[in-house]
Amino acid sequence: NHNKPLEMFCKKDQTPICSKCTETDHKHHEVIPMEKESRRIKMDMKKIQAD
């Protein structure tokens, strides 16, 4: 949308967002680095595969 990398993740909307979105549409949402969310998803997938 803003032609910027999707470096952040909005926890409320469960979607990747760019830095500009953290200041506009997702301003009051909990936002974390995309890398952190990616690690969490990978760990969850490993747990599911182990079950």
N, C-alpha and C positions, 0 to 999 in steps of 0.2 A: 504494500500500500504506500509506504513512504520510501520505497527503494533503499531500505537499510537492512542490515543483517538482523535476523531474529535471534538476538543474543539473550533475551530474557524470557521468563515463563510466568504467566499470570495464573496463580493458583486458583483464584475464584472462578475464572472462565475456562481453566484447563487448556490454555492455548499459548503457543509461542508468540512473542511480541517483540517489536523493535524498541530501541531506547526512546524514540519519540513518543511511542504509545504509552510509555510509563509516565509521561508528563501530561497526557491528554485523556484518552478513553479509559485507561486503567489506573488513573492517578491515585485513587484511594483503595486500590486492590493490593493484596499481598503479592509481591513480585520477587522472584528469585532468579539467579543466573541459570540459563538454559543448561549449562554443564552440570550443575547440581541436580536438576530434575532428571536429566539423562542418566546420571549415575543411580538415582533412586529407582527409575524404571528398570534399568538393567538388573539391579539387585532383586527387585520384585519378580522379574522373569526367571531368574535363577532359582528363587524359592519355589515358584510354581512348577518348574521343570523337575525339581528335586522331589516333589510330592507324588 
